[in-house]
Amino acid sequence: MKHVRSLSSEPPLLAKYRANPAAGAQRPETAAAEVWARFRKREPDAYRELVEELARRQQGLCVYCEQRLVDEQGVLVRERYQVEHVVPKTAAIGLVLDWTNLALACWGTVSSGTDKSCGAAKGNRRLPDGCEPRAIPLLKPLLDVGTNGKLIVNHVNCGLAGVVPDQIETTIEILNLDSDRIRKPRQDAGDAIREKVAELMQALAAANVAEAQQQQAFEELIANRLCPNAAGSIASFWSAERSALGPPAEIWISGNQGLFQ
């Protein structure tokens, strides 16, 4: 789980629909599911505009677990995503069509058991204060990724951000972020980038490349792995690669914040 860009403004077609009294934006919370279903059915163009803008802002990843929701061209893959109400849409009047409350999450499985998708696992629970991905900092991440793919709370960075570490632990549990469905591919992503780094350094050393050039090659690898592609999307489990690349990755991200905020 990492910092995620929120929508910068309300999508025009959603704003137009929401302004219509027939949309039911201010109906009681008990009608939220009906209001949302009506929006999706009656306004397919507005819905499509919404999800495409969310995918662009989230750089192609699930708002919670960082699974990829788009193809290499940045086009959403229908079987991969669902719209997530960050604060449950039944929590208060107006939340169901509130653009500031909407994100894209992975589809995954919604069946019972330990491998539920993030949104299904969360259900109608609310995340602790300060733990919603759009609110956590880009720099000095609150979570690191272990070599086994499990998330590790960074207590120092939590303190700097004013977030209680136990609340981050609770967030991991609520979203099912350490389930094998997510942990294993996260581990694979970290292992793959560590292998790439090792292969690169061995090749450079064998070629007697100067230390300065080795450092430059490593920095180029970091940029290639962490930078958004031509479609604006970033790699699945981006944070796993970030952790595996270590402090040099943090330096690169700090110098390229505009790509992610």
Contacts in CASP RR format, 6 or more apart in sequence:
PFRMAT RR
TARGET T0000
AUTHOR 0000-0000-0000
METHOD contacts of the structure
MODEL  1
MKHVRSLSSEPPLLAKYRANPAAGAQRPETAAAEVWARFRKREPDAYREL
VEELARRQQGLCVYCEQRLVDEQGVLVRERYQVEHVVPKTAAIGLVLDWT
NLALACWGTVSSGTDKSCGAAKGNRRLPDGCEPRAIPLLKPLLDVGTNGK
LIVNHVNCGLAGVVPDQIETTIEILNLDSDRIRKPRQDAGDAIREKVAEL
MQALAAANVAEAQQQQAFEELIANRLCPNAAGSIASFWSAERSALGPPAE
IWISGNQGLFQ
1 64 0 8 1.000
1 65 0 8 1.000
1 66 0 8 1.000
1 133 0 8 1.000
1 136 0 8 1.000
1 142 0 8 1.000
1 143 0 8 1.000
1 151 0 8 1.000
1 171 0 8 1.000
1 172 0 8 1.000
1 175 0 8 1.000
1 177 0 8 1.000
1 239 0 8 1.000
2 66 0 8 1.000
2 133 0 8 1.000
2 136 0 8 1.000
2 138 0 8 1.000
2 141 0 8 1.000
2 143 0 8 1.000
2 238 0 8 1.000
2 239 0 8 1.000
2 242 0 8 1.000
3 133 0 8 1.000
3 134 0 8 1.000
3 136 0 8 1.000
3 137 0 8 1.000
3 138 0 8 1.000
3 141 0 8 1.000
3 260 0 8 1.000
3 261 0 8 1.000
4 57 0 8 1.000
4 58 0 8 1.000
4 61 0 8 1.000
4 63 0 8 1.000
4 103 0 8 1.000
4 133 0 8 1.000
4 134 0 8 1.000
5 57 0 8 1.000
5 58 0 8 1.000
5 59 0 8 1.000
5 134 0 8 1.000
5 260 0 8 1.000
5 261 0 8 1.000
6 57 0 8 1.000
6 100 0 8 1.000
6 103 0 8 1.000
6 134 0 8 1.000
7 53 0 8 1.000
7 54 0 8 1.000
7 57 0 8 1.000
7 99 0 8 1.000
7 100 0 8 1.000
7 102 0 8 1.000
8 57 0 8 1.000
10 18 0 8 1.000
10 99 0 8 1.000
11 46 0 8 1.000
11 49 0 8 1.000
11 50 0 8 1.000
11 53 0 8 1.000
11 99 0 8 1.000
12 49 0 8 1.000
13 43 0 8 1.000
13 45 0 8 1.000
13 46 0 8 1.000
13 49 0 8 1.000
13 50 0 8 1.000
14 46 0 8 1.000
14 49 0 8 1.000
14 50 0 8 1.000
14 97 0 8 1.000
14 99 0 8 1.000
15 99 0 8 1.000
16 46 0 8 1.000
17 23 0 8 1.000
17 39 0 8 1.000
17 43 0 8 1.000
17 46 0 8 1.000
17 97 0 8 1.000
18 25 0 8 1.000
18 97 0 8 1.000
23 35 0 8 1.000
23 38 0 8 1.000
23 39 0 8 1.000
23 97 0 8 1.000
24 31 0 8 1.000
24 35 0 8 1.000
24 38 0 8 1.000
24 97 0 8 1.000
25 35 0 8 1.000
25 94 0 8 1.000
25 96 0 8 1.000
25 97 0 8 1.000
26 93 0 8 1.000
26 94 0 8 1.000
27 34 0 8 1.000
27 35 0 8 1.000
27 93 0 8 1.000
28 93 0 8 1.000
29 89 0 8 1.000
29 90 0 8 1.000
29 91 0 8 1.000
29 92 0 8 1.000
29 93 0 8 1.000
29 95 0 8 1.000
30 90 0 8 1.000
32 89 0 8 1.000
32 90 0 8 1.000
32 95 0 8 1.000
32 96 0 8 1.000
33 89 0 8 1.000
33 90 0 8 1.000
35 96 0 8 1.000
35 97 0 8 1.000
36 89 0 8 1.000
36 96 0 8 1.000
36 97 0 8 1.000
39 46 0 8 1.000
39 47 0 8 1.000
39 97 0 8 1.000
40 47 0 8 1.000
50 83 0 8 1.000
50 99 0 8 1.000
50 102 0 8 1.000
51 76 0 8 1.000
51 81 0 8 1.000
51 83 0 8 1.000
51 104 0 8 1.000
52 76 0 8 1.000
54 83 0 8 1.000
54 102 0 8 1.000
54 103 0 8 1.000
54 104 0 8 1.000
55 69 0 8 1.000
55 70 0 8 1.000
55 74 0 8 1.000
55 76 0 8 1.000
55 81 0 8 1.000
55 104 0 8 1.000
56 232 0 8 1.000
58 69 0 8 1.000
58 103 0 8 1.000
58 104 0 8 1.000
59 228 0 8 1.000
59 232 0 8 1.000
59 233 0 8 1.000
59 234 0 8 1.000
59 260 0 8 1.000
60 68 0 8 1.000
60 69 0 8 1.000
60 70 0 8 1.000
60 74 0 8 1.000
60 104 0 8 1.000
60 232 0 8 1.000
60 233 0 8 1.000
60 234 0 8 1.000
61 67 0 8 1.000
61 68 0 8 1.000
61 69 0 8 1.000
61 233 0 8 1.000
61 234 0 8 1.000
61 236 0 8 1.000
61 238 0 8 1.000
62 69 0 8 1.000
62 81 0 8 1.000
62 104 0 8 1.000
62 105 0 8 1.000
62 106 0 8 1.000
62 118 0 8 1.000
63 84 0 8 1.000
63 86 0 8 1.000
63 103 0 8 1.000
63 104 0 8 1.000
63 105 0 8 1.000
63 118 0 8 1.000
63 133 0 8 1.000
63 134 0 8 1.000
64 84 0 8 1.000
64 105 0 8 1.000
64 106 0 8 1.000
64 118 0 8 1.000
64 119 0 8 1.000
64 122 0 8 1.000
64 133 0 8 1.000
64 175 0 8 1.000
64 177 0 8 1.000
65 105 0 8 1.000
65 106 0 8 1.000
65 118 0 8 1.000
65 175 0 8 1.000
65 177 0 8 1.000
65 182 0 8 1.000
66 186 0 8 1.000
66 236 0 8 1.000
66 237 0 8 1.000
66 238 0 8 1.000
66 239 0 8 1.000
66 240 0 8 1.000
67 80 0 8 1.000
67 106 0 8 1.000
67 182 0 8 1.000
67 185 0 8 1.000
67 236 0 8 1.000
67 237 0 8 1.000
68 80 0 8 1.000
68 233 0 8 1.000
68 235 0 8 1.000
68 236 0 8 1.000
69 76 0 8 1.000
69 77 0 8 1.000
69 80 0 8 1.000
69 81 0 8 1.000
69 104 0 8 1.000
69 106 0 8 1.000
70 76 0 8 1.000
70 77 0 8 1.000
70 80 0 8 1.000
70 231 0 8 1.000
70 233 0 8 1.000
71 77 0 8 1.000
72 229 0 8 1.000
72 231 0 8 1.000
72 233 0 8 1.000
73 231 0 8 1.000
74 231 0 8 1.000
74 232 0 8 1.000
74 233 0 8 1.000
79 107 0 8 1.000
80 106 0 8 1.000
80 107 0 8 1.000
80 108 0 8 1.000
81 104 0 8 1.000
81 105 0 8 1.000
81 106 0 8 1.000
81 107 0 8 1.000
82 104 0 8 1.000
82 105 0 8 1.000
82 106 0 8 1.000
82 107 0 8 1.000
82 117 0 8 1.000
82 119 0 8 1.000
83 102 0 8 1.000
83 103 0 8 1.000
83 104 0 8 1.000
83 105 0 8 1.000
84 102 0 8 1.000
84 103 0 8 1.000
84 104 0 8 1.000
84 105 0 8 1.000
84 118 0 8 1.000
84 119 0 8 1.000
85 95 0 8 1.000
85 96 0 8 1.000
85 101 0 8 1.000
85 102 0 8 1.000
86 101 0 8 1.000
86 102 0 8 1.000
86 103 0 8 1.000
86 127 0 8 1.000
86 132 0 8 1.000
86 134 0 8 1.000
87 95 0 8 1.000
87 101 0 8 1.000
87 126 0 8 1.000
88 95 0 8 1.000
88 123 0 8 1.000
88 124 0 8 1.000
88 125 0 8 1.000
88 126 0 8 1.000
89 95 0 8 1.000
89 96 0 8 1.000
89 101 0 8 1.000
90 124 0 8 1.000
91 124 0 8 1.000
91 126 0 8 1.000
95 101 0 8 1.000
103 133 0 8 1.000
103 134 0 8 1.000
105 117 0 8 1.000
105 118 0 8 1.000
105 119 0 8 1.000
106 117 0 8 1.000
106 118 0 8 1.000
106 119 0 8 1.000
107 117 0 8 1.000
108 115 0 8 1.000
108 116 0 8 1.000
108 117 0 8 1.000
108 120 0 8 1.000
108 181 0 8 1.000
109 115 0 8 1.000
109 116 0 8 1.000
109 117 0 8 1.000
109 120 0 8 1.000
109 181 0 8 1.000
110 116 0 8 1.000
110 117 0 8 1.000
110 120 0 8 1.000
114 176 0 8 1.000
114 179 0 8 1.000
114 180 0 8 1.000
115 176 0 8 1.000
115 179 0 8 1.000
115 180 0 8 1.000
115 181 0 8 1.000
116 176 0 8 1.000
116 179 0 8 1.000
117 176 0 8 1.000
118 175 0 8 1.000
118 176 0 8 1.000
118 177 0 8 1.000
119 175 0 8 1.000
121 174 0 8 1.000
121 175 0 8 1.000
121 176 0 8 1.000
121 179 0 8 1.000
122 174 0 8 1.000
122 175 0 8 1.000
125 174 0 8 1.000
127 171 0 8 1.000
127 174 0 8 1.000
127 175 0 8 1.000
128 164 0 8 1.000
128 167 0 8 1.000
128 168 0 8 1.000
128 170 0 8 1.000
128 171 0 8 1.000
129 167 0 8 1.000
130 136 0 8 1.000
130 161 0 8 1.000
130 163 0 8 1.000
130 167 0 8 1.000
131 163 0 8 1.000
131 167 0 8 1.000
131 168 0 8 1.000
131 170 0 8 1.000
131 171 0 8 1.000
136 142 0 8 1.000
136 161 0 8 1.000
136 163 0 8 1.000
137 157 0 8 1.000
137 161 0 8 1.000
138 253 0 8 1.000
138 257 0 8 1.000
138 260 0 8 1.000
138 261 0 8 1.000
139 250 0 8 1.000
139 253 0 8 1.000
139 254 0 8 1.000
139 257 0 8 1.000
140 154 0 8 1.000
140 157 0 8 1.000
140 160 0 8 1.000
140 161 0 8 1.000
140 250 0 8 1.000
141 154 0 8 1.000
141 157 0 8 1.000
141 239 0 8 1.000
141 242 0 8 1.000
142 153 0 8 1.000
142 154 0 8 1.000
142 157 0 8 1.000
142 158 0 8 1.000
142 161 0 8 1.000
142 163 0 8 1.000
142 168 0 8 1.000
143 151 0 8 1.000
143 152 0 8 1.000
143 153 0 8 1.000
143 154 0 8 1.000
143 168 0 8 1.000
143 172 0 8 1.000
143 239 0 8 1.000
144 151 0 8 1.000
144 152 0 8 1.000
144 154 0 8 1.000
144 243 0 8 1.000
145 151 0 8 1.000
145 152 0 8 1.000
145 186 0 8 1.000
145 190 0 8 1.000
145 237 0 8 1.000
145 239 0 8 1.000
145 240 0 8 1.000
145 242 0 8 1.000
145 243 0 8 1.000
145 244 0 8 1.000
146 152 0 8 1.000
146 187 0 8 1.000
146 243 0 8 1.000
147 187 0 8 1.000
147 190 0 8 1.000
147 191 0 8 1.000
148 183 0 8 1.000
148 187 0 8 1.000
149 183 0 8 1.000
149 184 0 8 1.000
149 186 0 8 1.000
149 187 0 8 1.000
149 190 0 8 1.000
149 240 0 8 1.000
150 178 0 8 1.000
150 183 0 8 1.000
151 172 0 8 1.000
151 177 0 8 1.000
151 178 0 8 1.000
153 165 0 8 1.000
153 168 0 8 1.000
153 169 0 8 1.000
153 172 0 8 1.000
155 165 0 8 1.000
158 164 0 8 1.000
158 165 0 8 1.000
158 168 0 8 1.000
159 165 0 8 1.000
171 177 0 8 1.000
172 178 0 8 1.000
176 182 0 8 1.000
185 236 0 8 1.000
185 237 0 8 1.000
186 237 0 8 1.000
186 240 0 8 1.000
187 240 0 8 1.000
189 235 0 8 1.000
189 236 0 8 1.000
189 237 0 8 1.000
189 240 0 8 1.000
189 241 0 8 1.000
189 244 0 8 1.000
190 237 0 8 1.000
190 240 0 8 1.000
190 241 0 8 1.000
190 243 0 8 1.000
190 244 0 8 1.000
191 244 0 8 1.000
193 225 0 8 1.000
193 240 0 8 1.000
193 241 0 8 1.000
193 244 0 8 1.000
193 245 0 8 1.000
194 244 0 8 1.000
196 221 0 8 1.000
196 225 0 8 1.000
197 218 0 8 1.000
197 221 0 8 1.000
197 244 0 8 1.000
197 245 0 8 1.000
200 217 0 8 1.000
200 218 0 8 1.000
200 221 0 8 1.000
201 214 0 8 1.000
201 218 0 8 1.000
204 213 0 8 1.000
204 214 0 8 1.000
204 217 0 8 1.000
205 214 0 8 1.000
209 217 0 8 1.000
218 248 0 8 1.000
219 248 0 8 1.000
219 252 0 8 1.000
222 245 0 8 1.000
222 248 0 8 1.000
222 249 0 8 1.000
222 252 0 8 1.000
223 252 0 8 1.000
223 256 0 8 1.000
225 235 0 8 1.000
225 241 0 8 1.000
225 245 0 8 1.000
226 234 0 8 1.000
226 235 0 8 1.000
226 238 0 8 1.000
226 241 0 8 1.000
226 242 0 8 1.000
226 245 0 8 1.000
226 249 0 8 1.000
226 252 0 8 1.000
226 253 0 8 1.000
227 234 0 8 1.000
227 256 0 8 1.000
227 259 0 8 1.000
228 234 0 8 1.000
228 259 0 8 1.000
235 241 0 8 1.000
241 249 0 8 1.000
242 249 0 8 1.000
242 250 0 8 1.000
242 253 0 8 1.000
243 249 0 8 1.000
253 260 0 8 1.000
END
